[in-house]
Amino acid sequence: MTRPPQSPDAAVPSSPVISGAVGRCPRCGLGALFRRGLVLRDRCPNCDLDFNFIDTGNGPAVFAILILGFLVLGMALIAEFKFGAPVWFHVIAWGLLTPLLALALLRGLKGLLIGLQYRNKAEQGQLTKK
C-alpha cells in the first residue's frame, strides 16, 4: 500500500538521526532515500523532494573508517590476547565482518549527514550572495 504524495508544506519534520538511520527522506521521513546499497534516488517517492542538493562528500567514509578501525581492532586484540585466536580466525572473521559492518555503517552515516544537511540548510560557501 503506497501513500499519496504529500505537499512540502504538509510534511512533518522528521529527526535527521532517525530518518538517516533507516534511510528515509529528510523532509517527510517516509520515502526511501536509497535505491540499493548506497545509491541515492533522484527524488523522494513520497513528497517529491529533489535530492540534487545532497553532497556528503567523504564525510561518511571518514567517520566509518574511524569507528570501524576502533571496533575491529579492539575486537581483534581481544580475540588475540584473551582467547589466543589462530591466524585463520582473524583472516576469516575480520575479513568478512569488516566489509559488512562498513556497508551498514556507511548507509546510516550517509543518511545521517544528508538529514543534517537538509535540516541545517547547509550549502557550499560563497564569498558574495547571488
C-alpha positions in Angstrom: 0.0 0.0 0.0 1.5 3.3 -1.0 0.6 6.7 0.4 -0.3 9.6 -1.8 2.5 12.2 -2.2 2.4 15.0 0.3 2.8 18.6 -0.4 6.1 20.1 1.0 4.0 22.3 3.4 2.2 19.3 4.9 5.4 17.4 5.6 6.1 16.8 9.3 9.7 17.4 10.1 11.5 14.2 10.9 14.5 13.7 13.1 17.7 13.6 10.9 19.1 10.8 13.2 16.1 8.6 12.9 15.4 9.2 9.2 19.1 8.8 8.4 19.4 5.6 10.3 16.6 4.0 8.4 17.4 5.6 5.1 14.3 7.7 4.7 13.7 11.2 3.1 14.9 14.0 5.4 11.8 16.1 4.7 8.9 13.6 5.1 10.6 10.7 6.8 8.6 8.2 4.7 10.1 8.0 1.2 13.2 5.8 0.6 16.5 7.7 0.3 18.5 4.8 -1.3 17.6 2.6 -4.3 20.0 -0.2 -3.3 23.1 -0.2 -1.3 24.5 3.3 -1.2 22.9 4.6 -4.5 20.7 7.7 -3.9 17.4 8.1 -5.6 16.8 11.2 -7.7 13.8 12.3 -5.7 11.6 11.2 -2.8 8.8 8.9 -4.0 6.6 10.3 -1.3 7.0 14.1 -1.1 8.9 14.6 -4.4 11.9 16.3 -2.7 14.7 16.7 -5.3 17.8 15.1 -3.9 20.2 17.1 -6.2 21.2 19.3 -3.2 22.8 16.3 -1.5 26.6 16.5 -1.2 28.0 14.4 1.7 31.5 14.2 0.2 33.9 11.9 2.0 32.3 12.6 5.4 30.6 9.2 5.9 33.7 7.3 4.8 35.9 9.2 7.2 33.6 8.6 10.2 33.2 4.9 9.2 36.9 4.4 9.0 37.5 5.9 12.4 34.6 3.9 14.0 35.4 0.6 12.3 39.1 0.9 13.0 38.3 1.3 16.7 35.8 -1.5 16.8 37.5 -4.1 14.6 41.0 -3.5 16.0 39.6 -3.7 19.6 37.8 -7.0 18.8 40.8 -8.4 17.1 43.0 -7.5 20.1 40.6 -9.1 22.5 40.3 -12.2 20.4 44.1 -12.5 20.1 45.2 -11.8 23.7 42.2 -13.1 25.7 41.4 -16.2 23.6 44.6 -16.8 21.6 42.7 -17.0 18.3 44.6 -18.6 15.4 45.6 -16.6 12.4 43.0 -18.2 10.2 40.2 -17.0 12.6 41.5 -13.4 12.2 41.5 -13.6 8.4 38.1 -15.1 8.1 36.3 -13.2 11.0 37.7 -9.7 10.3 37.8 -10.2 6.5 34.1 -10.9 6.5 32.9 -8.7 9.3 34.7 -5.5 8.3 33.0 -5.0 4.9 29.6 -6.0 6.2 29.9 -3.5 9.1 31.3 -0.9 6.7 28.3 -1.1 4.4 25.8 -0.9 7.2 27.6 1.9 8.9 28.2 3.9 5.6 24.5 3.7 4.8 23.5 5.0 8.2 26.2 7.7 8.3 25.4 8.9 4.8 21.7 9.1 5.7 22.5 11.0 8.9 24.7 13.5 7.1 22.0 14.0 4.4 19.4 14.6 7.1 21.6 17.1 8.9 22.5 18.8 5.7 18.8 19.2 4.9 17.8 20.3 8.4 20.6 22.9 8.7 20.2 24.1 5.1 23.9 23.5 4.5 25.3 24.5 1.2 28.6 25.4 -0.4 30.2 28.6 0.9 30.1 31.7 -1.2 32.0 35.0 -0.9 29.1 37.0 -2.3 25.3 36.4 -2.3 23.8 35.6 -5.7 
